[in-house]
Amino acid sequence: MTKLPDITSNFSEWYNELVYASELADHSPVRGSLVIRPYGNAIWELMQKRLDERIKATGHQNALFPLLIPQSFLYKEAEHVQGFAPEVAVVTYAGGKELEEPYIVRPTSETIIHHMFARWIKSWRDLPLKINQWANVVRWEMRPRPFVRTTEFFWQEGHTAHETQEQAHEEVICMLNEYVEFCRDYLAIPSVAARKPAHERFPGAVETYTFESMMQDGKALQMGTSHLLSQTFAHAFDMKFQDTQGNVAYPWLTSWAVTTRLVGALIMVHGDQKGLVIPPMIAPYQVVIIPIIKKNDSESRILAAVERIKESLHHAGIRVLVDADQTKTPGTKFYEWELKGVPLRIEIGERDIEKDSVIIVNRSTGEKKSISCENSAQTIQDELRAMQNHLLRKAEDRLVQEQWQKVEKIMKETVLFEEKGGFFQTGWCTNASCVAMIKEIKGTIRCVLDERTFEQCTICDQKSEADVLIAKAY
């Protein structure tokens, strides 16, 4: 049995060890890349399914675009190429010879999709055009961390085109809100949604919106982003259409994405010393049933009862697994499924059958109790809903009560910032010199809030333009 590093004193090692011990992923021979194992992929597939439903419900269609992009495409938008150049992988040799034009392994797909948009959009009747893609991308990562930062990762990327800036902005906010609600309702993770400061915008964007969550170790994680792109992309790819007045116009574009980073967030927000704690809404197995067969017990009778319970739960739409491996002790099974974070464990033995009951164990609270087999499916559904709500409330309470500070001068709070972390709400004048000072304490401005509580900048004495959240981040 693997003993995890202490979550309180060594969160980073705890996280890395847990990713591999719980069989979410394994090391890849390619530096910075990750092999996502079936259990980890099952979590991502559930995320995909739920998000895909929401994306389609808001009027988007899925498409697939090439992995390789002509290098010249990346150079058509100056800010875009400057922003991605250090992370780009380039193919220069293929088919036994050097290529006339190198290909970029996509770090994102704006350029190839905009090339196609230019072919598809001719009239205002073709707008809005709303496309989504589930794909993998490559960004050469110098400091990899499983799921959080990897050279190759999986994501969805949405790309849309609109007649007006106002319509494009509505799209950006709509998808940002969809992300926030998904993470709250399915992952039980609260977040803060707001604008990125200008120096943190996506390359080539007019505005970038982010939603940020706080991990247990006091570091922020950018969960996803939604961008209002400048019209330079439309101009660069000669993307023109005839508007309702018969004039030639350029569309306003958006892009938005979340990645397998959400799996990392799930681990870091809910995990504990025993391992993963997976919210029921996104758990591959919501219930694991473990038969307790002792010497002289009727194995066939117990397994028959297990099968009845399994079928009852399955019929109720509950994702259930039976672990009847007789080469392992019940204690070993308890440890393994706690490590993997299955929300509820059901134990069934000879005595339970005699009482027409089962034992259920809640992974989040550790509570253990006996329930009647009669209407057990309904009882377990209630337990799963309660656990989902409990995990969200726990994360929300931790954020509000422990991980959110309001401070006038952050440089006076460096000990608290270094030791405890969390979000520090304060004022900012928007000057780059103050950003540099914040970076000296390894902090970054995560987002700009729509309020102004503080009159002065947290660094200098100039007037604050808006409140910001500062944090150490992954």
N, C-alpha and C positions, 0 to 999 in steps of 0.2 A: 504494500500500500504506500502511495506517495504522500509524504508529509509536505504540505505547502509551506513556503516561507511565511513569516508573520505578516499579516495584512496591514497592521498598524505601523510597524517599524520599517518594513521593506515592501512597500506597495508595488514597486516596479518589478521586482523579482517574483512576487506573488502572482502578478498578472501574467508574466511570461510563462511561468511554470504551469499555471492553471490552463492556459490556452492549449498546451500540449498534453497535459495529464488528463484533461477532460475529453480529449480526442476531437476537439474542434478543428484542429489543423496540425500540420507537420511541417518540418523544415523542407525547403526546396533546394536543389543544387544550384539554382540561380540566385545570386546574392540579392537579398531584399524582397524576394518573392516568397509566396506561401502556398502550400498545398492545402486546400480546404477539404477536410475529411467529410464523410457522409453526415455525421451529426452536426457539424458546423454548417454544412451546406443546407441541411434540412431547416435550420433556423433562417438562413438567408432566403430559401425558397418561400417560406411562410411570409417573410417580409415582402418579397417580390409580389406574391399573390395579393396581399392586402393593398400594397401601394399601387399595383397595376390596376386593381379595381377602381381605386380612387382617381387615378390618372385618366382612365377611360371615361369615368363618370363625369369628368370635367371637360369632355369633348376632344380628347387627344387620341391619336391613333399610333400604334406601334409600327416601326419600320426598322430596317437594318442597313447600316452603312459600312463601307470598307474599313479594315484595320489600317491599311497603308494609305497615306495621303501624300500627293506630290509635294516636295519640299517648297516649291514656289508658292503653293497655297498659303503656307504659314507666313510668308513674307509680304502678303498682300495687305495685312493690317499691322502697322508698326508696333503699337502697344502690345498686341497679341504675341508677336514673335519675341519681343524683348522680355515679356513676362515668362514665357515658357522655354526659352532657349537653353537655360542650364539643365532642364529636366528632360530634354528631348533625346530619344534614341533614333538613330538614322541608319537606314539600310542603303549601302552603297554597292553591294556586290550580290548578284543573284543570277540564276540560270547559267552559271559558269563564266560570267563576264561582269565587268564593271558597268553599272547602270549609267545611261546618259543623264538622267536626272535622278538624284537620290529620292528615296521615299522616307517619310516620317512615320514612325509607329505612333499612332494617335495618342496624344496626351489628353485630348478632348476633341470633339468633332465639329466645332463651329464652322471651320473652313470648308470641309467637304459637304456639310449639310447646306451651308449658304450657297455653295456652287450649284447644288441641285435646286435649292429654292429659286435661284435666278432663272432656272429653266422652267419651273413649274408656275411661277407667279407672273401673270400678264395683265390681270385686271383686278379691280377692287372686289370683283365677285369671287376671286380665288382666296380672299382673306376673310377671317384669320386662317392661317395655316398652322396647325398644331400637331407636331410630331414628337414622339418619344422613342427612345432606343434603350434596350437592355444590352449592355456590352462590357467588354474589358478594355482598359486603357493602360498605358505605360508612362510613368514619370520617374526618371532616374532618382531614386531616393538614397540620400547619403546617410540618414540616421533611421533605419527601418525599425518598426515595432509592429508585431503581429496585429493584423486588421486595421490598426490605427494609421500606420504609414508603411506602405509596401510599394515596391517598384511597379508591380502589376496589381491592379485591383479591379473589382467588379462594381458596376453601378448602373443607375439609370440616368440618362441625360435627356432632358426635354428641350426642344427648340421650337420657337413659334415666331410668326411674322404677323404684323398688325398694321392697319391703316394709319392709326394715330399713336402718338406717344402716350396719351391717356389710356388707350385700350391696352397697350403693351404694359404700362405700369400696373393696371388692374390684374393682368395675367401674373405678373411677378408677385404681387401680394397674395393673390389667390393660391398660387402653388406654395408659397412660403407658409401660409396658414394650413394648407393640406398636410405639409410635413410636420408642423408643430402638433396638429391634432393626432396624426398617426403615431408620433412618438409618445404622446401622452396616453392615448387610448389603448395602444397595443404594446408598447415597450415599457409603459409606466415610468417614463422619463420626462420630467418637466424641463422646459427650456425658456430662454429669453430670445425673442425675435426682434431684430432692429437693424438699422443701417450699419454698414461698415464705414469707417472713416475713409476719406479719399485715398490715402496712401495704401490702404488694404483692399482696394477694389480689384475685381477680376480684370485682367488685362483687356482693355478695349470697352469697358462698361461705363455707363453714365452713373449708375448706382448699383451697388451690390448689397443685398440683404442677407443676413446670416441668422441662423438660430443656434444658440450656444447653450450647452449643458455643462453642469459641474460634476466632476468625478469625486469619488470618496476621498481622494488624496488632496483635494483642494485645487486641482488643475482643471482648466476649462478645456472643452473639446468642441470644435466647430463641427456640428452635426451635418450641416448641409448649407447650400447657398442658392440664391435666386437672383439673377442679374437682368437689369435693364441695359441692353447693349446700345452703344452709340450707333448712329447711322453710317459711320465709316465702314462697317462691315458690309452694309447694303451697297454703298458706293464702290467699295473695293471689288465686289463680285458683280457689279453692274446689275444689281437686283432692282428692276424698275417695274412699275405697273401704271396703268391708266386709272386715275381716280374718278369719282362720280361726276366731276366737272369736265372730264376729258383731258385733264392735264397729266403730264408725266410726274410721278411721285416715287419716293423711296420708302419702303416699309420700315417700321420700327420692330426691332428684334429682341427676343428674350432667350435666356437659357437658364436651366436650373437642374440641380442634381443632388442625390444622396448616394452613398457608397456602402461597401461592406464594413466601413468604419462603424456603422451602427451596431454591428456585432460586438466590436470592441467596447462601445459605450454601454451596451447591455451588461457586459462582464463587470466593468468598472463602477457602474452605478449600483448594481444589486448584489454582486458577489460577496461572500463572507469567508471565514477561515476554513469552512468545510468545502468550499468550491463555488460553482455557479449557483445562482438563484434566478431561474428563468420565469418571467411573468407568464401565467397560463395562456394568455391570448396568442403568444408567439412560441410556446414550447412545442417541440416536435412530438413529445409524449407528455400529455398533461397528467397522466396517471401511470404508475408502474405497479403491477400486482405481483407480490412475492408470496408464493405458497410456503408455509412453515411446516415442514414434514419432519417429525421426530421419529425416533425408533418406536416401532409397534403401531404407529399411526396408519390409517388407511390412506395410502397415497392416491389411489384411484378416486376415492370419495372427495378428497381435498381438491384434486385437479378438476374434477367435475364441477365443484362449487366455484372454483376459479373461472372456469369456462363460462358458467352462467353469469357471473358478475361481469366478465369481459364483454360478453354479448350484450348485456343490458346497457353498459356504458357506451359501447360502440353504436348501438341503436340510438342513443341519446346524443350522438354527435361528438362524443368525447374521444380524444386521441389517446389510446391506451395500449400498453405493452405488458405482456406476461413474461416475467423472468423465471423460467422453470428449470434453469441450469442446475442440475443436482451435483455437479462437481464443485460448486461454490457454497460456502456456508451462508445462511441468512445475513450474518454480520458483514460479510464481504460484499454481498449485494447491496445492503443498506449504504455502506460506504461509497460504493461505485455510483449509485444513483443519486446520492446526495452530492457527490462531486460533480455530476452532470446536471444538477439543478432541477430535476423533475419536480414539478409543483407538489404533487400528492403521491404518497406511497400507501398502498393497501396491503395489509398483512392478513393472511387467512390460514388458520390452523384448525386442528381437530376440535379444540374447545370452542373456537369461534363458530364453527358449523353447528355445534350442539346448541349454541345460544342464538343461532340464526342472525349472526352479526359479523362484522369485520372491524379490524383496527385501521384507522387512517392516521397518517402522520403528515403534518404541514411542513414543507421544506422551509418556508420563510420564517415561521414563528417557532418551529420545533414542537408545536402542540400535538399531542397524541391522544386519540379518543376512540371509543367504540361506538359504532353506529349500526342501526338495524339494517338487515339486508332488504327489508321492505322499503321501497322507494329510495334505495341507496343511490340510484342515478341522479335523482333530484337533489338529494343531500350533497352529493359530490359536486354537482353543478353550482350549488350555492356556495360551497367551500372554495371553488375555483374563482368565482366572482369576488368573494370576500378577499381572497389572497391578492387578486389583481388590484383591487382598491387599496388594500393595505400597503402594497409595494409603492404605489403612486403617492399615497399620503406620506409614507416614510421618507421618500425622496424629496417631496415638496417641503416637509417640515425641516429636513436637514438643510436644504437650500436656504430657506427663509430664516431659520433660527441660528444656524451655525456658519453658513458659507456666504453670507451677504453682509458686507460692512459698508457704512456710509462714512467717509472720511474727508476732511477738508484738504489736508496735505499728506499725500501718500508717502513722501520721503520721511515723514515723522513716524510712519507705521511700518518701517522696513522689517522689523523683527517679526511682527504679526504677519506681514505679507510673506516672508520667507518661511516661517515655521508652520503657519496654519493655512495660508493660501485662501482661496475662495474669490468671489467677486468683490471688488472694491469700487463702489459707486462714488464718483467725484466729478469735479469740474475740469474743463479743458478749454484752452484758448485757441486750439487748432494749429499752433506753431510746431514746426518740425523739430525745433530744438528741445521742446518739452517731451516730444515722443522719444527722442534720443536719451533723455534722462530716465524715462520710464524703462527703457530697454536696459539701462545700466543695472537695474534691480531685477532683470530677467522677466519683466512684465511687458504685456502688449495691450493695446486698446482693442478689446474684443468687439465692441459695438458702441454706437452713439444712440443714446436714449432720447425719446421725444418729451423731455422735460428738462427743467433747469432749476435744480435745488440749490446749487452752489453758485455764488456770484463771482468767485475768483477761480482761476486755473489752479489745479492741484500742484503744479510745479512753480510757476512764476506768479506774479501778483496781477497779471493782466485779467481783463474781464473774461469770464467763462462764456463760451458760445453755446454749450450744451453739456448735460451730464453724460459721462461715459462709464463703461464698465471696464476696469483694468484687472487682469489676472495673469498668472502664469498659465501656459497652455501647452498642450501636446501638439 
